[in-house]
């Protein structure tokens, strides 16, 4: 009935949806670039930045400082979500997404040309943090806009599946970034990687930005936002409205997403550092294992989203969160001994299965928690505050915990985040049948 009503309202106003192919590319390309940029930075921060930007301190302190710069963009993201959310709800999704893409991409390319500590001293670190902060501003408007492009073009019974399109940008960006690092590390010597090789992935992101701009320039504004404009249902003060009417949903959405961030950066960034410094793997070996495991991540995003359309979002996400609690207790036992390929691979595969299950339906759940007139702001604020809560300092915290308290403390950290997610899921209503046109 809701789909019939929505289609009828759009037809009467002469409003059409973009073709599915356009929706897939327009929503996926930006998040692919987003995650490509973040993975490239995460890999470089773990493996190369300690020597490039922090050569004057001990290796452990250099790694901690390098990973702290990783968190700068996460701190900036909520600010970006406030800015882009305001304009996304006021003037539309399309143009806002184009600006966020360009801001994000240009700052990434600039990181690739920054001189190191040997050339500029502490100024190089300041410039690195500045680029990272600007990158975070752009990222703050990216995911929520991409999720709306997907879900506001979707049939009501396929919103979770369409919402998976931007989510698939995560494994795609991961695979592109780590694949490029793998090729570089197979071709260049360690000295060449530190000298110039680490810069290549950042410079290569310019190609992705050009493709993303071309795709988004050709898409339409989303049909539901155009319908809201026709019905004069666009608010002049989205931020004031969302904090006044939807503060509870902001908190719930934040903790639903936070655990996926903590899990992902535990799997992809902290474990890379741990595997190469403690378990005896080379950076190249572990990158190859990560790329194999991320295929499972992509498959599970689609499967979990289809189940979310059939069974409901809460049921799928509650199951994933409960299993994450179990995983948080069990995974330290998989990362035992030197060069334990079986244990490390089991850790990655199981972790990414749970990651895909917890992450896939989020593309529908967050937009469904908010009305059309504050959807960009609400989904964006929740998603990006979750980035601070769940990921900004997750690699640093996990590194500090494992160094001082053992790997079991990293599991306890992940378990606490999973419990917080469970509490949030229990307190929300099922959003599968929500009227998305309002």
C-alpha positions as a LaTeX table, in Angstrom:
\begin{tabular}{lrrr}
\hline
Residue & $x$ (\AA) & $y$ (\AA) & $z$ (\AA) \\
\hline
Unk1 & 0.00 & 0.00 & 0.00 \\
Unk2 & 2.77 & 2.44 & 0.89 \\
Unk3 & 4.57 & 1.74 & $-2.37$ \\
Unk4 & 1.34 & 2.23 & $-4.33$ \\
Unk5 & 0.64 & 5.51 & $-2.54$ \\
Unk6 & 4.19 & 6.75 & $-3.07$ \\
Unk7 & 4.18 & 5.79 & $-6.76$ \\
Unk8 & 0.78 & 7.43 & $-7.23$ \\
Unk9 & 1.96 & 10.67 & $-5.60$ \\
Unk10 & 5.10 & 10.75 & $-7.75$ \\
Unk11 & 3.14 & 9.98 & $-10.94$ \\
Unk12 & 0.61 & 12.75 & $-10.31$ \\
Unk13 & 3.43 & 15.27 & $-10.00$ \\
Unk14 & 5.22 & 13.92 & $-13.07$ \\
Unk15 & 8.23 & 12.90 & $-10.94$ \\
Unk16 & 10.28 & 9.94 & $-12.17$ \\
Unk17 & 12.96 & 7.80 & $-10.56$ \\
Unk18 & 16.47 & 7.41 & $-11.92$ \\
Unk19 & 17.22 & 4.04 & $-13.57$ \\
Unk20 & 18.57 & 1.41 & $-11.18$ \\
Unk21 & 21.96 & 1.48 & $-12.91$ \\
Unk22 & 22.30 & 5.22 & $-12.29$ \\
Unk23 & 21.24 & 4.84 & $-8.66$ \\
Unk24 & 23.79 & 2.08 & $-8.08$ \\
Unk25 & 26.72 & 4.02 & $-9.56$ \\
Unk26 & 25.76 & 7.41 & $-8.10$ \\
Unk27 & 25.34 & 6.04 & $-4.57$ \\
Unk28 & 28.23 & 3.57 & $-4.64$ \\
Unk29 & 30.97 & 5.66 & $-6.26$ \\
Unk30 & 31.16 & 8.28 & $-3.51$ \\
Unk31 & 31.32 & 5.80 & $-0.66$ \\
Unk32 & 33.85 & 3.74 & $-2.62$ \\
Unk33 & 36.05 & 6.85 & $-2.83$ \\
Unk34 & 35.34 & 7.64 & 0.84 \\
Unk35 & 36.45 & 4.23 & 2.01 \\
Unk36 & 39.31 & 4.06 & $-0.50$ \\
Unk37 & 40.68 & 7.31 & 0.96 \\
Unk38 & 40.26 & 6.12 & 4.54 \\
Unk39 & 41.79 & 2.71 & 3.90 \\
Unk40 & 44.72 & 4.27 & 2.08 \\
Unk41 & 45.26 & 6.58 & 5.03 \\
Unk42 & 44.79 & 3.77 & 7.56 \\
Unk43 & 47.33 & 1.57 & 5.78 \\
Unk44 & 49.82 & 4.41 & 5.39 \\
Unk45 & 49.33 & 5.52 & 9.00 \\
Unk46 & 50.01 & 2.01 & 10.27 \\
Unk47 & 52.92 & 1.12 & 7.98 \\
Unk48 & 54.64 & 4.28 & 6.66 \\
Unk49 & 53.67 & 7.50 & 8.41 \\
Unk50 & 55.54 & 6.59 & 11.64 \\
Unk51 & 58.80 & 6.78 & 9.66 \\
Unk52 & 57.79 & 9.61 & 7.29 \\
Unk53 & 56.23 & 12.04 & 9.78 \\
Unk54 & 57.41 & 10.83 & 13.23 \\
Unk55 & 61.01 & 9.63 & 12.83 \\
Unk56 & 62.30 & 11.33 & 16.00 \\
Unk57 & 60.47 & 9.11 & 18.54 \\
Unk58 & 60.41 & 5.41 & 19.41 \\
Unk59 & 58.56 & 3.06 & 17.02 \\
Unk60 & 55.67 & 2.45 & 19.46 \\
Unk61 & 55.12 & 6.15 & 20.14 \\
Unk62 & 55.47 & 6.92 & 16.42 \\
Unk63 & 52.74 & 4.39 & 15.62 \\
Unk64 & 50.44 & 5.81 & 18.29 \\
Unk65 & 50.98 & 9.38 & 17.05 \\
Unk66 & 50.45 & 8.30 & 13.46 \\
Unk67 & 47.20 & 6.57 & 14.33 \\
Unk68 & 46.06 & 9.68 & 16.24 \\
Unk69 & 46.27 & 11.67 & 12.99 \\
Unk70 & 43.99 & 8.97 & 11.57 \\
Unk71 & 41.35 & 10.12 & 14.06 \\
Unk72 & 41.46 & 13.79 & 13.01 \\
Unk73 & 39.09 & 13.30 & 10.07 \\
Unk74 & 36.59 & 11.49 & 12.27 \\
Unk75 & 36.47 & 14.47 & 14.61 \\
Unk76 & 35.76 & 16.73 & 11.63 \\
Unk77 & 33.03 & 14.52 & 10.18 \\
Unk78 & 30.17 & 15.65 & 12.46 \\
Unk79 & 30.93 & 19.25 & 11.50 \\
Unk80 & 30.70 & 18.19 & 7.86 \\
Unk81 & 27.40 & 16.43 & 8.53 \\
Unk82 & 25.99 & 19.62 & 10.07 \\
Unk83 & 27.01 & 21.72 & 7.06 \\
Unk84 & 26.10 & 19.28 & 4.31 \\
Unk85 & 23.02 & 18.02 & 6.16 \\
Unk86 & 21.68 & 21.57 & 6.31 \\
Unk87 & 22.08 & 22.14 & 2.58 \\
Unk88 & 21.11 & 18.58 & 1.65 \\
Unk89 & 17.74 & 18.98 & 3.40 \\
Unk90 & 17.28 & 22.57 & 2.22 \\
Unk91 & 18.39 & 22.64 & $-1.44$ \\
Unk92 & 18.65 & 18.96 & $-2.35$ \\
Unk93 & 20.78 & 15.82 & $-2.31$ \\
Unk94 & 22.46 & 16.01 & $-5.74$ \\
Unk95 & 24.42 & 19.28 & $-5.60$ \\
Unk96 & 25.35 & 18.75 & $-1.95$ \\
Unk97 & 26.83 & 15.35 & $-2.79$ \\
Unk98 & 28.86 & 16.77 & $-5.67$ \\
Unk99 & 30.47 & 19.39 & $-3.42$ \\
Unk100 & 31.25 & 16.86 & $-0.68$ \\
Unk101 & 32.87 & 14.55 & $-3.24$ \\
Unk102 & 35.16 & 17.29 & $-4.60$ \\
Unk103 & 36.18 & 18.50 & $-1.14$ \\
Unk104 & 36.95 & 14.97 & $-0.02$ \\
Unk105 & 38.90 & 14.09 & $-3.16$ \\
Unk106 & 41.03 & 17.23 & $-3.37$ \\
Unk107 & 42.20 & 16.92 & 0.24 \\
Unk108 & 43.19 & 13.29 & $-0.36$ \\
Unk109 & 45.32 & 14.22 & $-3.37$ \\
Unk110 & 47.02 & 16.95 & $-1.31$ \\
Unk111 & 48.09 & 14.35 & 1.28 \\
Unk112 & 49.90 & 12.57 & $-1.54$ \\
Unk113 & 52.14 & 15.57 & $-2.23$ \\
Unk114 & 52.94 & 16.61 & 1.36 \\
Unk115 & 56.66 & 16.79 & 2.26 \\
Unk116 & 57.73 & 14.62 & 5.19 \\
Unk117 & 59.27 & 15.50 & 8.55 \\
Unk118 & 62.78 & 15.48 & 7.09 \\
Unk119 & 61.82 & 18.42 & 4.86 \\
Unk120 & 59.42 & 20.56 & 6.93 \\
Unk121 & 59.74 & 19.25 & 10.46 \\
Unk122 & 56.68 & 19.66 & 12.66 \\
Unk123 & 55.03 & 21.78 & 9.93 \\
Unk124 & 54.58 & 18.61 & 7.87 \\
Unk125 & 52.56 & 17.06 & 10.69 \\
Unk126 & 50.40 & 20.19 & 10.99 \\
Unk127 & 49.73 & 20.17 & 7.25 \\
Unk128 & 48.90 & 16.45 & 7.38 \\
Unk129 & 46.35 & 17.06 & 10.13 \\
Unk130 & 44.89 & 20.04 & 8.21 \\
Unk131 & 44.38 & 17.95 & 5.07 \\
Unk132 & 42.92 & 15.17 & 7.17 \\
Unk133 & 40.50 & 17.62 & 8.83 \\
Unk134 & 39.31 & 19.00 & 5.48 \\
Unk135 & 38.92 & 15.46 & 4.21 \\
Unk136 & 36.70 & 14.75 & 7.22 \\
Unk137 & 34.49 & 17.76 & 6.45 \\
Unk138 & 33.83 & 16.40 & 2.98 \\
Unk139 & 33.29 & 12.89 & 4.27 \\
Unk140 & 30.71 & 14.23 & 6.73 \\
Unk141 & 28.24 & 14.82 & 3.91 \\
Unk142 & 29.04 & 11.79 & 1.79 \\
Unk143 & 27.52 & 8.62 & 3.25 \\
Unk144 & 24.15 & 10.04 & 4.28 \\
Unk145 & 23.62 & 11.69 & 0.89 \\
Unk146 & 24.58 & 8.49 & $-0.93$ \\
Unk147 & 22.21 & 6.46 & 1.26 \\
Unk148 & 19.38 & 8.85 & 0.42 \\
Unk149 & 20.09 & 8.68 & $-3.31$ \\
Unk150 & 19.66 & 4.91 & $-2.99$ \\
Unk151 & 16.73 & 4.61 & $-0.58$ \\
Unk152 & 14.71 & 7.58 & $-1.89$ \\
Unk153 & 14.78 & 5.98 & $-5.34$ \\
Unk154 & 13.87 & 2.51 & $-4.01$ \\
Unk155 & 10.59 & 0.59 & $-4.05$ \\
Unk156 & 9.30 & 0.26 & $-0.47$ \\
Unk157 & 9.88 & $-3.52$ & $-0.38$ \\
Unk158 & 13.52 & $-3.17$ & $-1.53$ \\
Unk159 & 14.78 & $-0.23$ & 0.51 \\
Unk160 & 17.32 & $-2.30$ & 2.45 \\
Unk161 & 18.63 & $-3.85$ & $-0.79$ \\
Unk162 & 18.96 & $-0.42$ & $-2.43$ \\
Unk163 & 20.46 & 0.89 & 0.81 \\
Unk164 & 23.17 & $-1.74$ & 0.38 \\
Unk165 & 24.48 & 0.02 & $-2.76$ \\
Unk166 & 26.42 & 2.70 & $-0.87$ \\
Unk167 & 27.43 & 0.11 & 1.72 \\
Unk168 & 29.10 & $-1.91$ & $-1.04$ \\
Unk169 & 31.38 & 1.07 & $-1.57$ \\
Unk170 & 33.15 & 0.01 & 1.63 \\
Unk171 & 34.53 & $-3.34$ & 0.41 \\
Unk172 & 35.07 & $-1.90$ & $-3.10$ \\
Unk173 & 37.15 & 1.00 & $-1.75$ \\
Unk174 & 38.99 & $-1.35$ & 0.58 \\
Unk175 & 39.83 & $-3.74$ & $-2.24$ \\
Unk176 & 41.03 & $-0.96$ & $-4.55$ \\
Unk177 & 43.19 & 0.66 & $-1.88$ \\
Unk178 & 44.73 & $-2.46$ & $-0.43$ \\
Unk179 & 45.08 & $-4.01$ & $-3.89$ \\
Unk180 & 47.11 & $-1.01$ & $-5.00$ \\
Unk181 & 49.26 & $-1.15$ & $-1.86$ \\
Unk182 & 49.77 & $-4.87$ & $-2.45$ \\
Unk183 & 50.95 & $-4.27$ & $-6.02$ \\
Unk184 & 53.24 & $-1.44$ & $-4.93$ \\
Unk185 & 54.79 & $-3.45$ & $-2.12$ \\
Unk186 & 55.32 & $-6.36$ & $-4.52$ \\
Unk187 & 57.08 & $-4.06$ & $-7.00$ \\
Unk188 & 58.95 & $-1.50$ & $-4.90$ \\
Unk189 & 61.55 & $-1.96$ & $-2.17$ \\
Unk190 & 60.72 & $-0.95$ & 1.44 \\
Unk191 & 62.96 & 2.10 & 1.04 \\
Unk192 & 61.11 & 3.14 & $-2.13$ \\
Unk193 & 57.74 & 2.71 & $-0.41$ \\
Unk194 & 58.83 & 5.05 & 2.38 \\
Unk195 & 60.38 & 7.48 & $-0.09$ \\
Unk196 & 57.53 & 7.81 & $-2.61$ \\
Unk197 & 55.50 & 4.61 & $-2.99$ \\
Unk198 & 53.02 & 5.42 & $-0.21$ \\
Unk199 & 52.03 & 8.59 & $-2.11$ \\
Unk200 & 50.76 & 6.80 & $-5.22$ \\
Unk201 & 47.38 & 5.60 & $-3.77$ \\
Unk202 & 46.56 & 9.14 & $-2.62$ \\
Unk203 & 47.36 & 10.62 & $-6.02$ \\
Unk204 & 45.47 & 7.83 & $-7.81$ \\
Unk205 & 42.26 & 8.79 & $-5.99$ \\
Unk206 & 41.99 & 11.73 & $-8.42$ \\
Unk207 & 40.86 & 9.26 & $-11.10$ \\
Unk208 & 38.04 & 7.99 & $-8.88$ \\
Unk209 & 36.93 & 11.54 & $-8.10$ \\
Unk210 & 36.67 & 12.39 & $-11.80$ \\
Unk211 & 34.52 & 9.31 & $-12.42$ \\
Unk212 & 32.36 & 10.11 & $-9.38$ \\
Unk213 & 31.83 & 13.70 & $-10.50$ \\
Unk214 & 30.83 & 12.55 & $-13.99$ \\
Unk215 & 28.27 & 10.06 & $-12.65$ \\
Unk216 & 26.71 & 12.40 & $-10.09$ \\
Unk217 & 26.50 & 15.35 & $-12.46$ \\
Unk218 & 24.19 & 13.25 & $-14.66$ \\
Unk219 & 21.80 & 11.97 & $-11.99$ \\
Unk220 & 18.49 & 13.61 & $-11.05$ \\
Unk221 & 17.50 & 14.98 & $-7.68$ \\
Unk222 & 15.88 & 12.17 & $-5.67$ \\
Unk223 & 12.13 & 11.76 & $-6.35$ \\
Unk224 & 11.11 & 11.99 & $-2.69$ \\
Unk225 & 12.95 & 15.28 & $-2.20$ \\
Unk226 & 11.33 & 16.66 & $-5.36$ \\
Unk227 & 7.97 & 15.49 & $-4.01$ \\
Unk228 & 8.70 & 17.26 & $-0.72$ \\
Unk229 & 9.48 & 20.44 & $-2.66$ \\
Unk230 & 6.22 & 20.14 & $-4.60$ \\
Unk231 & 4.31 & 19.68 & $-1.34$ \\
Unk232 & 6.20 & 22.53 & 0.34 \\
Unk233 & 7.49 & 20.08 & 2.94 \\
Unk234 & 11.09 & 21.35 & 2.97 \\
Unk235 & 12.18 & 22.96 & 6.23 \\
Unk236 & 14.22 & 26.17 & 6.32 \\
Unk237 & 16.03 & 25.11 & 9.49 \\
Unk238 & 16.79 & 21.37 & 9.21 \\
Unk239 & 19.30 & 21.28 & 12.06 \\
Unk240 & 17.02 & 23.03 & 14.53 \\
Unk241 & 14.18 & 20.72 & 13.54 \\
Unk242 & 16.15 & 17.49 & 13.76 \\
Unk243 & 17.57 & 18.27 & 17.22 \\
Unk244 & 14.16 & 19.38 & 18.46 \\
Unk245 & 12.02 & 16.54 & 17.08 \\
Unk246 & 14.41 & 13.60 & 16.57 \\
Unk247 & 17.07 & 13.77 & 19.28 \\
Unk248 & 16.23 & 10.26 & 20.49 \\
Unk249 & 16.67 & 8.81 & 16.99 \\
Unk250 & 20.03 & 10.61 & 16.71 \\
Unk251 & 21.31 & 8.82 & 19.81 \\
Unk252 & 19.90 & 5.45 & 18.76 \\
Unk253 & 21.30 & 5.73 & 15.24 \\
Unk254 & 24.72 & 6.71 & 16.56 \\
Unk255 & 25.13 & 3.58 & 18.69 \\
Unk256 & 23.63 & 1.28 & 16.03 \\
Unk257 & 26.42 & 2.33 & 13.65 \\
Unk258 & 29.26 & 2.77 & 16.19 \\
Unk259 & 29.93 & $-0.93$ & 16.62 \\
Unk260 & 30.39 & $-1.41$ & 12.86 \\
Unk261 & 33.08 & 1.27 & 12.89 \\
Unk262 & 34.85 & $-0.26$ & 15.88 \\
Unk263 & 34.71 & $-3.71$ & 14.32 \\
Unk264 & 35.91 & $-2.57$ & 10.92 \\
Unk265 & 38.91 & $-0.60$ & 12.13 \\
Unk266 & 39.78 & $-3.40$ & 14.54 \\
Unk267 & 39.81 & $-5.80$ & 11.59 \\
Unk268 & 41.41 & $-3.56$ & 8.98 \\
Unk269 & 43.72 & $-1.13$ & 10.78 \\
Unk270 & 44.57 & $-2.33$ & 14.29 \\
Unk271 & 44.99 & $-5.97$ & 13.24 \\
Unk272 & 47.35 & $-4.92$ & 10.43 \\
Unk273 & 49.61 & $-3.24$ & 12.97 \\
Unk274 & 49.29 & $-6.14$ & 15.43 \\
Unk275 & 49.91 & $-8.79$ & 12.77 \\
Unk276 & 53.07 & $-7.13$ & 11.44 \\
Unk277 & 54.58 & $-6.15$ & 14.81 \\
Unk278 & 53.56 & $-9.10$ & 17.01 \\
Unk279 & 52.37 & $-12.07$ & 14.95 \\
Unk280 & 55.28 & $-12.06$ & 12.49 \\
Unk281 & 53.39 & $-11.43$ & 9.22 \\
Unk282 & 54.78 & $-9.13$ & 6.57 \\
Unk283 & 52.66 & $-6.15$ & 5.54 \\
Unk284 & 52.23 & $-7.68$ & 2.08 \\
Unk285 & 51.08 & $-11.05$ & 3.44 \\
Unk286 & 48.47 & $-9.55$ & 5.72 \\
Unk287 & 47.15 & $-7.19$ & 3.02 \\
Unk288 & 46.56 & $-10.22$ & 0.80 \\
Unk289 & 44.65 & $-11.94$ & 3.60 \\
Unk290 & 42.57 & $-8.81$ & 4.17 \\
Unk291 & 41.67 & $-8.57$ & 0.48 \\
Unk292 & 40.51 & $-12.18$ & 0.44 \\
Unk293 & 38.39 & $-11.68$ & 3.56 \\
Unk294 & 36.79 & $-8.46$ & 2.30 \\
Unk295 & 35.08 & $-10.41$ & $-0.50$ \\
Unk296 & 33.08 & $-12.13$ & 2.24 \\
Unk297 & 32.23 & $-8.67$ & 3.61 \\
Unk298 & 30.72 & $-7.60$ & 0.26 \\
Unk299 & 28.68 & $-10.78$ & $-0.13$ \\
Unk300 & 27.28 & $-10.53$ & 3.40 \\
Unk301 & 26.20 & $-6.89$ & 2.88 \\
Unk302 & 23.88 & $-8.02$ & 0.07 \\
Unk303 & 22.64 & $-11.14$ & 1.87 \\
Unk304 & 21.94 & $-9.32$ & 5.13 \\
Unk305 & 20.11 & $-6.51$ & 3.31 \\
Unk306 & 17.87 & $-8.98$ & 1.51 \\
Unk307 & 17.03 & $-10.65$ & 4.82 \\
Unk308 & 16.34 & $-7.21$ & 6.30 \\
Unk309 & 13.75 & $-6.59$ & 3.56 \\
Unk310 & 12.08 & $-9.94$ & 4.27 \\
Unk311 & 12.43 & $-10.36$ & 8.06 \\
Unk312 & 12.84 & $-6.78$ & 9.25 \\
Unk313 & 15.84 & $-4.65$ & 10.12 \\
Unk314 & 15.79 & $-5.18$ & 13.90 \\
Unk315 & 15.84 & $-8.97$ & 13.73 \\
Unk316 & 18.89 & $-9.06$ & 11.46 \\
Unk317 & 20.81 & $-6.37$ & 13.36 \\
Unk318 & 20.03 & $-7.75$ & 16.83 \\
Unk319 & 21.30 & $-11.17$ & 15.71 \\
Unk320 & 24.50 & $-9.62$ & 14.35 \\
Unk321 & 25.11 & $-7.63$ & 17.54 \\
Unk322 & 24.56 & $-10.64$ & 19.79 \\
Unk323 & 27.03 & $-12.68$ & 17.71 \\
Unk324 & 29.51 & $-9.80$ & 17.93 \\
Unk325 & 29.47 & $-10.09$ & 21.71 \\
Unk326 & 30.41 & $-13.77$ & 21.35 \\
Unk327 & 33.09 & $-12.91$ & 18.76 \\
Unk328 & 34.62 & $-10.29$ & 21.04 \\
Unk329 & 35.26 & $-12.97$ & 23.65 \\
Unk330 & 36.49 & $-15.61$ & 21.19 \\
Unk331 & 38.70 & $-13.76$ & 18.69 \\
Unk332 & 41.76 & $-13.24$ & 20.97 \\
Unk333 & 42.22 & $-17.01$ & 20.96 \\
Unk334 & 42.51 & $-16.96$ & 17.15 \\
Unk335 & 45.42 & $-14.50$ & 17.20 \\
Unk336 & 47.84 & $-16.68$ & 19.13 \\
Unk337 & 51.35 & $-17.78$ & 18.14 \\
Unk338 & 53.70 & $-16.64$ & 15.42 \\
Unk339 & 52.53 & $-16.67$ & 11.79 \\
Unk340 & 49.33 & $-18.53$ & 12.58 \\
Unk341 & 47.73 & $-18.22$ & 9.14 \\
Unk342 & 44.71 & $-20.39$ & 9.98 \\
Unk343 & 43.86 & $-18.46$ & 13.13 \\
Unk344 & 44.41 & $-15.04$ & 11.54 \\
Unk345 & 42.33 & $-15.95$ & 8.49 \\
Unk346 & 39.53 & $-17.29$ & 10.69 \\
Unk347 & 39.60 & $-14.01$ & 12.65 \\
Unk348 & 39.27 & $-11.99$ & 9.45 \\
Unk349 & 36.62 & $-14.13$ & 7.74 \\
Unk350 & 34.35 & $-14.45$ & 10.80 \\
Unk351 & 34.83 & $-10.79$ & 11.60 \\
Unk352 & 33.91 & $-9.66$ & 8.10 \\
Unk353 & 30.88 & $-11.98$ & 8.01 \\
Unk354 & 29.59 & $-10.22$ & 11.12 \\
Unk355 & 30.67 & $-6.84$ & 9.74 \\
Unk356 & 28.63 & $-7.34$ & 6.56 \\
Unk357 & 25.60 & $-8.51$ & 8.53 \\
Unk358 & 25.74 & $-5.52$ & 10.89 \\
Unk359 & 26.61 & $-2.96$ & 8.21 \\
Unk360 & 24.36 & $-3.93$ & 5.28 \\
Unk361 & 20.92 & $-2.95$ & 6.70 \\
Unk362 & 22.27 & 0.33 & 8.15 \\
Unk363 & 21.86 & 1.97 & 4.73 \\
Unk364 & 18.09 & 1.64 & 5.16 \\
Unk365 & 17.73 & 1.88 & 8.93 \\
Unk366 & 19.31 & 5.31 & 9.45 \\
Unk367 & 17.28 & 7.08 & 6.73 \\
Unk368 & 14.10 & 5.35 & 7.94 \\
Unk369 & 14.53 & 6.77 & 11.43 \\
Unk370 & 13.96 & 10.33 & 10.11 \\
Unk371 & 11.36 & 12.19 & 8.06 \\
Unk372 & 12.14 & 13.46 & 4.55 \\
Unk373 & 12.63 & 17.08 & 5.64 \\
Unk374 & 15.44 & 16.21 & 8.10 \\
Unk375 & 16.61 & 12.88 & 6.67 \\
Unk376 & 19.96 & 14.09 & 5.31 \\
Unk377 & 20.78 & 15.89 & 8.57 \\
Unk378 & 19.57 & 13.10 & 10.86 \\
Unk379 & 21.21 & 10.21 & 9.05 \\
Unk380 & 24.42 & 12.20 & 8.54 \\
Unk381 & 24.77 & 13.35 & 12.15 \\
Unk382 & 24.13 & 9.84 & 13.50 \\
Unk383 & 26.54 & 8.22 & 11.07 \\
Unk384 & 29.34 & 10.71 & 11.63 \\
Unk385 & 29.05 & 11.00 & 15.41 \\
Unk386 & 29.23 & 7.20 & 15.32 \\
Unk387 & 32.53 & 7.63 & 13.49 \\
Unk388 & 33.93 & 9.47 & 16.52 \\
Unk389 & 32.41 & 7.10 & 19.08 \\
Unk390 & 33.29 & 3.92 & 17.22 \\
Unk391 & 36.30 & 4.61 & 15.02 \\
Unk392 & 38.15 & 7.90 & 15.50 \\
Unk393 & 40.52 & 6.48 & 18.07 \\
Unk394 & 39.68 & 2.79 & 17.77 \\
Unk395 & 43.08 & 1.78 & 16.26 \\
Unk396 & 44.92 & 3.89 & 18.87 \\
Unk397 & 42.84 & 2.55 & 21.76 \\
Unk398 & 43.18 & $-1.03$ & 20.55 \\
Unk399 & 46.95 & $-0.63$ & 20.12 \\
Unk400 & 47.31 & 0.85 & 23.59 \\
Unk401 & 45.09 & $-1.83$ & 25.15 \\
Unk402 & 46.90 & $-4.74$ & 23.50 \\
Unk403 & 50.31 & $-3.30$ & 24.43 \\
Unk404 & 49.45 & $-2.67$ & 28.09 \\
Unk405 & 46.66 & $-5.13$ & 28.93 \\
Unk406 & 46.85 & $-7.88$ & 26.34 \\
Unk407 & 44.72 & $-8.76$ & 23.35 \\
Unk408 & 41.75 & $-9.84$ & 25.51 \\
Unk409 & 41.23 & $-6.19$ & 26.45 \\
Unk410 & 40.71 & $-5.39$ & 22.75 \\
Unk411 & 37.96 & $-8.00$ & 22.73 \\
Unk412 & 36.39 & $-6.40$ & 25.80 \\
Unk413 & 36.44 & $-3.03$ & 24.04 \\
Unk414 & 34.61 & $-4.46$ & 21.01 \\
Unk415 & 32.16 & $-6.29$ & 23.29 \\
Unk416 & 31.18 & $-3.08$ & 25.09 \\
Unk417 & 30.42 & $-1.42$ & 21.76 \\
Unk418 & 28.30 & $-4.41$ & 20.68 \\
Unk419 & 26.26 & $-4.24$ & 23.90 \\
Unk420 & 25.65 & $-0.50$ & 23.35 \\
Unk421 & 24.36 & $-1.33$ & 19.86 \\
Unk422 & 22.06 & $-4.02$ & 21.24 \\
Unk423 & 20.53 & $-1.59$ & 23.73 \\
Unk424 & 19.82 & 0.91 & 20.95 \\
Unk425 & 18.24 & $-1.72$ & 18.72 \\
Unk426 & 15.96 & $-2.91$ & 21.51 \\
Unk427 & 14.67 & 0.65 & 22.03 \\
Unk428 & 13.74 & 1.40 & 18.38 \\
Unk429 & 10.64 & 0.26 & 16.51 \\
Unk430 & 10.89 & $-1.83$ & 13.36 \\
Unk431 & 11.28 & 0.59 & 10.42 \\
Unk432 & 10.58 & $-1.84$ & 7.56 \\
Unk433 & 6.99 & $-0.61$ & 7.09 \\
Unk434 & 7.59 & 3.09 & 7.76 \\
Unk435 & 5.98 & 5.56 & 5.31 \\
Unk436 & 9.10 & 6.90 & 3.61 \\
Unk437 & 7.26 & 9.69 & 1.75 \\
Unk438 & 6.61 & 11.71 & 4.92 \\
\hline
\end{tabular}
